[in-house]
Amino acid sequence: MEFTIKKIETFTNVHVSAVKLTMDDGSTGWGQMSTYCADITCEIFHRQIVPHILGVSFSSFESVENLILRKEHKFPGSYLLRAFSGIDTALWDWLGKIKGVSVVELLGGQPGTLRVYGSSMKRDITPKNEAQRLCKLRDEFGFDAFKFRIGSECGNGKDEWEGRTEEIIQTVPKALGHGVEKLVDANSCYFHIDAIEIGKKLIDNDISHFEEPCPYWLPNETKKVTEALEIDVTGGEQDCDIRIWQDLIDRKVTDIMQPDVMYMGGLTRALRVAEMANKANIPCTPHAANLSLVTICTMHFLKSIPNSGKYLELSIEGSDYYPWQVDLFDGTPFEVKEGHCLIPSGPGWGVDFNKNWLEKSSYKLCEI
């Protein structure tokens, strides 16, 4: 398979940037760079990625990645990979479209339904109000798993406000009742001693998933928690360096690995992490914390890997929290029925960016 990219277009705002590739034969594919500060990422994209790949003949998606990593070897970090995800995800969409199949089918899986867990992003919500809104979603859409937030983000052991964590890990599980799986995310709040004590309370309250308990940049802290608790300790969303992933997997720092397709640099690199984890018999439940293309990509990803986790992370936050994700796509690709969503079955990713959203975005074009 050889391909040459003739034209690259981007559609960007502060939060998200869509990418359209046009090949020398006129075929196209759509992707997305990682969310958050996407306007900065887009500048990197046009200065440090696009000049290297326009008009170059490639034989594989890995060959594109390898060229960029060599050309930009002085920049091995997050922003370059967040930008590169726009190329990689657009290439997968392009390949699906020219073959007339969905990405999940390209990977050997099949479209269909996928179990989801409702993922709360809020910490400024009282335990009582959090319990009420999760119960409402349970009853209305059939969710049978939810994740909520404890501690404070990168909080050095401090709670969002005094007593909130102890209250919410009792209030929410009791309200949701049996038959609903409960997950929590500490977002790097605790050091291992406090995390272990919190973890014991999670177990006592029927919570089965303890995400990023310790600062992610201190994996030895997390490993101590994993070894001490009979609960799934999970993490990895922030990591994008394959060398770090190899260490996390080799030492089984967490029980479940959580790469983020967009932070990783695209589907190709995320699949590499999943394969590494599979060889170590470790499940993979990716991070997908907003309703942009990251969640669509993760749907296809989860349905195709042998070590897929139990569910897809699906944000429950709407326009009050993420106003930028409103009308990002045509249709309703994230609709939940009986606790499941439907993986788009059309060619490529199976979704289209909304034309009105594209027209309101900042446009850039580079072509041969």
Phi, psi and omega in degrees: 000116176242144180210151178227126181275121182266324187214141177229126178239143176233148181230111198226142161230189184299331191261328188207151179224123176268149183233133174240124176257140171236125182275172183293343177264004178093351178289155187227163174208148182244138176219193182209139169282167179297148176287167178080120184051040184294335177294324175291315179302322181295323176298317177298318179304312184282337181265327190242357177238304185305314183299335183277340192243344179295129176077004180266138178274126180242153180251349180198165177292325178297328181291329175293311179303313183298321179298312181298316182295327176286313182297325184247043185295343177282352184232074185273016191255197193296313187298319180299318181287324175299324177288317183296334178302332177296321177289310186297315181292328176290325178295319178295321177297316178301313183296318177298321183289321181287337177265350178074027180225164177286161178299319180300326177288324174303327184270001177096004177259191181225141173299163180158199181271156182220129178294141182236157164243137179285121187253113176277138178255358192266137169246345181272027181243141180288153177306321180296314181291325177296315179300319182295316184286328178291320177296323178296317179293322176303312184286328185275323186240000175078016175306135174239021175201139179219150171239136177227170191259138174234167182062199173232154188294121183048047196267009181052040176085357182272144178279164176300317163210157189303126176086355184297314184298311180301323181287317187288329181284353171259318187291310185293310179301321179297319181291319182288327176079180180290155180089355175242124179282140183243131181232150175228156179231123180263350177047053172067029187284317197252157163268167198299324182297311178293322181297321179294318178295318176298318181301322178297323178290326176299313180300317180297338182250025171065034177257132191249357189219121182239101188266135175042060183294327186240163177310123187298336180279002177238072186299333179295328175296314180296320181300322179297323178292315179303316182288335186270340190243145172266065179209151178290111173265129189231161178173182177116355187301327185277346189274137181229353181270123182300328179296321177294317179299320180297322178293314179302320182283315181300322183263003181048054181298325175231164179279333181226136180263140187229065176293151174254122185306318184282322177292328183290335186108015176122178182294321184301314180287325177295321176297326178296318178296316180299320179294318177299316180295320181298321178297335179261010180060040179246129178290160182232115176236092190299158174277131179207083197263012176208165185266056172251198183295340180303321181286323176299312179300320182292328174303308181297319180301308185296327184280358186241346183264149183285339183251033180299139174290183188285340188200166176264135171287126180228113180299138177260006184273136181255213188292337179290334182256317181236072182299334184288343181272356179291129178059030176291324181239159169288148176075200182230075185289350184249021181295135181248130175227127180051041175074013181229153171240163185258125178288128179304134186256358180290171180302146181068225179285342177080012177228159177236137173293141181293129183298322179296321177296317180298318182294333180274354185270162175283127189253137172225146181228133170228132179211164180294000000 
